Amino acid sequence: MIAVSRQTKHSRSGFTLIELLVVIAIIAVLIGLLLPAVQKVREAAARQVATSDLRQILSAAVRYHDQNRVYPSALAPLTAFGLSPQLASGVEDGYLFSVLTATPSTFVAQAAPAAPGKTGLDICTIDQTGHVGCAPSGPAVIAEKVMFLRIAALAAGAVSNLVLHSEAPAATEGEIKTYLARRSTVEEVFEGFDTNHDGIVTFSKIFNRGEPGREDSAGDVLSRFLVAVQSELELGAGNEHVASLPGVRRSTLPQRYCSQQSDDDEEEAPPCLIVPDPEARTR
């Protein structure tokens, strides 16, 4: 993470202007760029893994059918035909698995997100021919929008706590937006989260900060915010393997977080919003 100075931690509970601006930049870039991007690859990976899991289920179901001349109506019996106990439990990789149809001639199994809009958007099915179909679920799409709205509200609360803190330095809206519009802001935030410098930021790296401290410093406000965001994302629901989730590279993100209207030679970038509008984020 980007370091937030604690050198004066024992002498005061306030923080410096640069500490304030750094934490606001982290929150803005995280909510406006990083989280939407990492969530998008999370959803794509979930769909791919769910499809692979459905193929494993079908493979075991075919062996079951060869022996019993009927497809299984449940997953549990398929452990005897090579299906892993975890997948046979119906909960794996952030998805819930079930058998929808089982007759002597037809078989349909389904994978649905354990936390719709969070561990995945798509509901996928596979039939006895091996055909897999995936499509976004309406309720999951709505749930994802609500999740990002709630995260934006958490961001607004965190920024308000920072700016309105009794010992916070005075910072104008213009100063904050100017800091956000710097060419180096996105790069600095990305590198701060890229703790092992492999050029990739993942959920594991974003939330690897530990528990917040007791003092009301800028760093502790950020830590509490991240804990709340992690809860909203429901990472790990449905036996989702968070450590295996893919991340994003710097090249996939915009060069600038935003641009000031006064900048004449800027590449295209949205106007500076201290707290990004989740409805305007690019999917």
C-alpha positions as CSV (number, residue, x, y, z in Angstrom):
1,M,0.0,0.0,0.0
2,I,0.9,3.6,-0.4
3,A,2.5,4.6,2.9
4,V,0.7,7.0,5.1
5,S,3.1,8.6,7.5
6,R,2.9,7.7,11.2
7,Q,6.0,9.5,12.4
8,T,4.0,11.9,14.5
9,K,1.5,9.3,15.6
10,H,2.2,9.6,19.3
11,S,2.3,13.4,19.4
12,R,-1.0,14.1,17.7
13,S,-4.2,12.5,16.3
14,G,-4.3,14.8,13.3
15,F,-2.5,14.3,10.0
16,T,-0.7,16.4,7.4
17,L,-2.2,17.8,4.2
18,I,-0.2,15.4,2.0
19,E,-1.5,12.5,4.1
20,L,-5.0,13.7,3.6
21,L,-4.5,14.1,-0.2
22,V,-2.8,10.7,-0.5
23,V,-5.6,8.8,1.3
24,I,-8.3,10.6,-0.7
25,A,-6.5,9.7,-3.9
26,I,-6.3,6.1,-2.9
27,I,-10.0,6.0,-2.2
28,A,-10.9,7.7,-5.4
29,V,-8.7,5.6,-7.7
30,L,-9.7,2.4,-5.9
31,I,-13.5,3.1,-6.3
32,G,-13.3,4.8,-9.7
33,L,-10.8,2.5,-11.5
34,L,-9.3,-0.4,-9.6
35,L,-12.4,-2.1,-8.0
36,P,-14.5,-2.0,-11.1
37,A,-11.6,-3.5,-13.1
38,V,-10.8,-6.2,-10.7
39,Q,-14.4,-7.1,-10.1
40,K,-14.8,-7.4,-13.9
41,V,-12.0,-10.0,-14.1
42,R,-13.4,-11.7,-11.0
43,E,-16.7,-12.2,-12.8
44,A,-15.1,-13.4,-16.0
45,A,-12.9,-15.9,-14.1
46,A,-16.0,-17.1,-12.1
47,R,-17.8,-17.8,-15.3
48,Q,-14.9,-19.8,-16.7
49,V,-14.4,-21.8,-13.5
50,A,-18.1,-22.5,-13.2
51,T,-18.1,-23.8,-16.8
52,S,-15.2,-26.1,-16.0
53,D,-17.0,-27.3,-12.8
54,L,-20.1,-28.1,-14.8
55,R,-18.1,-30.1,-17.2
56,Q,-16.7,-32.1,-14.3
57,I,-20.2,-32.7,-13.1
58,L,-21.3,-33.9,-16.5
59,S,-18.3,-36.2,-16.8
60,A,-19.2,-37.9,-13.5
61,A,-22.9,-37.9,-14.4
62,V,-22.2,-39.7,-17.7
63,R,-20.2,-42.4,-15.8
64,Y,-23.1,-42.7,-13.4
65,H,-25.5,-43.1,-16.4
66,D,-23.4,-45.8,-17.9
67,Q,-23.8,-47.8,-14.8
68,N,-27.4,-47.0,-13.8
69,R,-29.0,-46.2,-17.1
70,V,-30.4,-43.0,-15.7
71,Y,-28.8,-39.6,-14.9
72,P,-28.4,-38.7,-11.2
73,S,-30.9,-36.3,-9.6
74,A,-28.4,-35.1,-7.1
75,L,-24.7,-34.3,-7.0
76,A,-23.7,-36.3,-3.8
77,P,-23.8,-39.7,-5.4
78,L,-21.2,-38.5,-8.0
79,T,-18.3,-38.7,-5.6
80,A,-18.2,-42.4,-6.4
81,F,-17.8,-41.5,-10.0
82,G,-14.9,-39.1,-9.7
83,L,-16.5,-35.9,-8.6
84,S,-14.7,-34.0,-5.8
85,P,-16.5,-34.0,-2.5
86,Q,-16.4,-30.2,-2.4
87,L,-18.1,-29.9,-5.8
88,A,-20.5,-32.7,-4.9
89,S,-21.6,-30.6,-1.9
90,G,-22.9,-28.1,-4.4
91,V,-20.8,-25.2,-3.2
92,E,-17.5,-24.4,-4.9
93,D,-15.6,-21.5,-6.5
94,G,-18.2,-18.9,-5.5
95,Y,-21.1,-20.8,-7.2
96,L,-24.0,-23.0,-6.1
97,F,-24.4,-26.2,-8.2
98,S,-27.5,-28.2,-8.6
99,V,-29.2,-30.8,-10.9
100,L,-32.3,-29.3,-12.7
101,T,-33.3,-32.3,-14.9
102,A,-32.4,-36.0,-14.6
103,T,-34.1,-38.7,-16.6
104,P,-32.8,-41.7,-18.5
105,S,-32.2,-39.5,-21.6
106,T,-31.8,-36.0,-20.4
107,F,-29.6,-34.2,-17.9
108,V,-29.3,-30.5,-17.0
109,A,-27.1,-29.1,-14.2
110,Q,-26.9,-25.5,-13.2
111,A,-24.3,-23.1,-11.6
112,A,-25.6,-19.9,-10.0
113,P,-23.5,-17.3,-8.1
114,A,-23.4,-17.9,-4.4
115,A,-23.5,-14.1,-3.9
116,P,-25.3,-12.8,-7.0
117,G,-23.6,-9.7,-8.4
118,K,-20.5,-10.3,-6.3
119,T,-19.1,-13.8,-6.9
120,G,-20.5,-13.8,-10.4
121,L,-23.2,-12.4,-12.7
122,D,-24.0,-15.4,-14.9
123,I,-26.1,-18.4,-14.4
124,C,-24.7,-21.3,-16.4
125,T,-26.2,-24.7,-17.4
126,I,-24.9,-27.8,-19.1
127,D,-26.9,-30.6,-20.7
128,Q,-26.2,-34.2,-21.5
129,T,-24.7,-33.2,-24.9
130,G,-22.1,-31.1,-23.2
131,H,-23.6,-27.8,-24.4
132,V,-22.9,-25.0,-21.9
133,G,-25.0,-21.8,-21.8
134,C,-24.3,-18.8,-19.6
135,A,-26.3,-15.6,-19.3
136,P,-26.3,-12.7,-16.8
137,S,-29.0,-12.9,-14.2
138,G,-31.2,-9.8,-13.9
139,P,-31.2,-9.9,-10.1
140,A,-27.4,-10.3,-10.1
141,V,-26.9,-7.3,-12.3
142,I,-29.0,-5.2,-10.0
143,A,-27.2,-6.6,-6.9
144,E,-23.9,-5.5,-8.5
145,K,-25.1,-2.0,-9.1
146,V,-26.4,-1.8,-5.5
147,M,-23.0,-3.1,-4.2
148,F,-21.1,-0.3,-6.0
149,L,-23.6,2.3,-4.8
150,R,-23.0,1.1,-1.3
151,I,-19.3,1.2,-1.8
152,A,-19.5,4.8,-3.2
153,A,-21.5,5.7,0.0
154,L,-18.7,4.2,2.1
155,A,-16.2,6.2,0.2
156,A,-18.1,9.4,0.7
157,G,-18.3,8.7,4.4
158,A,-14.6,8.0,4.6
159,V,-13.6,11.2,2.8
160,S,-16.0,13.2,4.9
161,N,-14.4,11.8,8.1
162,L,-11.0,12.8,6.8
163,V,-11.9,16.3,5.6
164,L,-14.1,17.2,8.6
165,H,-11.8,15.7,11.3
166,S,-11.2,18.3,14.0
167,E,-7.5,18.1,13.5
168,A,-7.4,17.7,9.8
169,P,-5.5,20.3,7.8
170,A,-7.6,22.7,5.7
171,A,-8.0,21.5,2.2
172,T,-10.0,23.1,-0.5
173,E,-12.0,21.3,-3.2
174,G,-9.6,22.7,-5.8
175,E,-6.5,21.4,-4.0
176,I,-8.0,17.9,-3.8
177,K,-9.0,17.9,-7.4
178,T,-5.6,19.2,-8.5
179,Y,-3.9,16.4,-6.6
180,L,-6.3,13.8,-8.2
181,A,-5.6,15.2,-11.7
182,R,-1.8,14.8,-11.5
183,R,-0.3,12.5,-14.1
184,S,1.3,10.3,-11.4
185,T,-1.8,9.7,-9.2
186,V,-3.0,6.5,-10.8
187,E,0.5,5.2,-11.1
188,E,1.3,5.9,-7.5
189,V,-1.9,4.2,-6.2
190,F,-1.4,1.2,-8.4
191,E,2.2,0.8,-7.3
192,G,1.2,1.1,-3.7
193,F,-1.2,-1.8,-4.0
194,D,1.2,-3.8,-6.1
195,T,3.1,-4.9,-3.0
196,N,5.3,-7.6,-4.7
197,H,6.0,-5.4,-7.8
198,D,4.8,-8.0,-10.3
199,G,2.8,-5.5,-12.2
200,I,-0.6,-6.9,-11.1
201,V,-3.1,-5.8,-8.5
202,T,-5.5,-8.4,-7.1
203,F,-8.1,-8.4,-4.4
204,S,-5.7,-10.1,-2.1
205,K,-3.2,-7.2,-2.4
206,I,-5.9,-4.5,-2.1
207,F,-7.2,-5.9,1.2
208,N,-3.9,-7.1,2.7
209,R,-3.7,-4.3,5.3
210,G,-4.6,-6.0,8.5
211,E,-7.1,-4.6,11.1
212,P,-7.4,-0.9,11.5
213,G,-5.7,0.7,14.5
214,R,-7.3,2.6,17.3
215,E,-6.1,6.1,16.5
216,D,-8.0,8.3,14.2
217,S,-5.2,8.8,11.7
218,A,-5.5,9.0,8.0
219,G,-4.2,5.5,7.6
220,D,-6.6,4.1,10.1
221,V,-9.6,5.8,8.3
222,L,-8.4,4.1,5.1
223,S,-8.0,0.7,6.9
224,R,-11.6,0.9,8.3
225,F,-12.9,1.9,4.9
226,L,-11.1,-1.1,3.2
227,V,-12.6,-3.5,5.8
228,A,-16.1,-2.2,5.0
229,V,-15.5,-2.5,1.3
230,Q,-14.2,-6.1,1.6
231,S,-17.4,-7.0,3.5
232,E,-19.5,-5.5,0.7
233,L,-17.7,-7.6,-1.9
234,E,-18.3,-10.8,0.0
235,L,-14.9,-12.2,-1.1
236,G,-14.8,-15.9,-0.3
237,A,-18.5,-16.5,-0.4
238,G,-19.5,-19.9,-1.8
239,N,-16.0,-21.3,-1.2
240,E,-14.6,-18.8,-3.6
241,H,-10.8,-19.1,-3.7
242,V,-9.8,-15.4,-3.3
243,A,-6.0,-16.0,-3.5
244,S,-6.5,-17.5,-6.9
245,L,-8.5,-14.7,-8.3
246,P,-6.8,-12.9,-11.2
247,G,-5.9,-9.2,-11.1
248,V,-5.4,-6.3,-13.4
249,R,-2.3,-4.7,-15.0
250,R,-1.5,-1.0,-15.0
251,S,-1.9,-0.9,-18.8
252,T,-5.6,-1.8,-18.5
253,L,-6.3,1.3,-16.5
254,P,-6.6,4.9,-17.8
255,Q,-3.5,7.0,-17.7
256,R,-5.2,9.7,-15.7
257,Y,-7.9,9.5,-13.0
258,C,-9.4,12.8,-14.2
259,S,-8.6,16.1,-15.8
260,Q,-9.2,19.7,-14.7
261,Q,-11.2,21.9,-17.1
262,S,-8.3,24.3,-17.2
263,D,-5.9,21.7,-18.7
264,D,-5.6,22.4,-22.4
265,D,-3.3,19.5,-23.5
266,E,-4.8,16.6,-21.5
267,E,-5.7,13.3,-23.1
268,E,-9.3,12.4,-22.7
269,A,-10.2,11.9,-19.0
270,P,-13.4,12.5,-17.0
271,P,-13.9,15.6,-14.9
272,C,-12.5,15.3,-11.4
273,L,-15.0,13.9,-8.9
274,I,-13.6,13.4,-5.3
275,V,-16.0,10.5,-4.9
276,P,-16.6,8.7,-8.3
277,D,-20.2,8.1,-9.5
278,P,-20.6,4.3,-9.7
279,E,-23.3,4.8,-12.4
280,A,-20.7,6.4,-14.7
281,R,-18.0,3.7,-14.4
282,T,-17.0,1.8,-17.5
283,R,-17.7,-1.9,-17.7
